[in-house]
Amino acid sequence: SNFSNLRYIVGDTEDLGIALGRTLAIQHVKTKYFLLLDDDSVINRETNIELLADILDTTDASLVGGKPTGYRKFAGFLQFNKGTEKDEGKRKLYLYRNNPIAETVVNNPSCEQCDVTSNIFMAKTNDILEVGGWSKELKIVEHKDLFLRLKAAKKKVVYCPARP
């Protein structure tokens, strides 16, 4: 009875994959924001979901990530580097973790702009839909793919280590 407002969506295809499953799920979201938690992320009574919503309400951020219980900081930036001759000149994507790329967030100096955060985040539903959500073709690396899409669309990502 406490969960009468929950809606269950069951896919009609076996093994949709996490990326397509997430994109299909957010297409049914009717709220301004959604909260995503990976299956191995832990939150507890100290989790401050209101902080995440406040950052989205008061800044131009599209997504704000937090620090899951028991994890170290997970935020960083994505950069393409020119490949070497050994790589046949192919560009490589590097994830530099735990390095902010921009200034702190004005209304919360403990938050910083970055390119990628962990899979505990709150995001503006329309902004994620606007970039196409997660790639339906991917069964792995869907996390980096979403953040690459956000970066390409010049959407701001913020990390707030004060436990969300």
N, C-alpha and C positions, 0 to 999 in steps of 0.2 A: 504493500500500500504506500510506502514511502517513495517508491520508484514508479509510480503510475504514469509519470510524464516521460519515462524513457521509451525510446523507440528502437526496436531491434531491426537491423537490416541484414538479411541473409543473402549472400551471393548465390547466383545460379550456376557458377562455374567453379570447378575445383581449382585450388591453388591460384587464386587471383594474384598473389604476391602482395607484399606489404605496401608497395608504392601505389598500385592501383586501388587496393583496399582503402588506403587513407584518402586518396583523391575522391573516390566514390562516397566515402563517409562525409567529407566536408561539403560535398555538393548538396547534402541534406541538412546542413547546419542552418538554422534560422536566426542565430544570434550574431551580433556584431563581431564577437571574438570566439575563438575556440581554444581549449587547453589540450595539448598533446603530451602524453606520457608514454615513453617506451615501456615495454613489458618488464624491463629490468630496472626501471626507475622507481625510487621509493620516495614518498612524501609522508608527512606525519602532521600532528596537531600544530607544530610550529610553522608549517608551510604557509607562506603568506601570498596566496593567490591574488589578493586585492592589490598587492604591490605591482604585480605584472599588469593587471588591468589599469591601474593608475598611470603607469608609464605609457601604455597605449593611448590612454585618454588625454594625456598632457604633453605628448611629444609627437613628432612625425614618424616615429618608429612603426614598422609593419609587423615586427616580431620581437618579442622579448623573452630571452632564455634565462633560466636560473640554474642554480647549483643543486643537484639532487642530494638527498641525505646520504652521507658517507662517501661522497665523491670529491675529488679535488677539482679545482677550477677547470672548466672546459669551455674555452672561447678562443678564437683566433681569427686569422685571416687567410684567405685563399689567394694564391698567386700562380700565374703561369710563367714558367721559365723556358727559355729556348733549349731545345734538346741538344745533345752532343752529337758528334759524328757517329758514335757507337749507337745512338738512338735513331740514326738516320734523320736527324734534324727535327724529329717530332717534338712538339711542345709537351711539357709535363706539368701536371697540376700538383702544387705543394700546399699542404695544410700546415701553417705555422700556428701551433697551439699556444695558448696562454699569453698571447701578445696582443694588446689592444692596438687598433689601427687609427683610432681617432680620439677625439676629446671625450671627457666624461659627459654624461647626460646632465643638462642644465638643472633640472629640478630634483636630481638625485645623484650627487657626486660619487656614490658607490657603484654606479652603473657606467658602463663604457660601450662605445660603439665597436662593432666587430663585423666579421663576415659570416661566422658560423658559431653556433652554440650546441649544447647537448640536446638530446631529445626529451627535454622537459621545457616546454615553452608555451606561451600564449601568443596567438597571432590574430591579426585582422583577417577575418574570413574572406572578405572581398579581395584583399591584396594577394592572398595565397591562390585564390581562384583565378585572379587576373594573370598570374604567371604560369597557370596551368597545373598547379598543384605538383604532385610527384609524377615522374615519368611512368606511364603505364607499361613501358617496355622493360623496365628495370626490376630485377628480383633482388639485387644487392646494390650498394652504394647510393641508395635513394636519398639518404640524408644529405650527402655532399651535393647531389644533383639539385635538390630543392634550394639549397643555399646559393648555388651557382646561378640558378634562375632568378633568385631575389637580387643578387649582385648585378646581373646583366640588366635587370629592370630598374636598377638604382633605388631599390627598396632598402630602407634602413633596418639593420638588425642591431639589437642591444643585448648586452649580458648584464644581469644584476646578481652578483654573488651573494648579497644578503639573501639568505635562503628564501626562495619565492614561497 
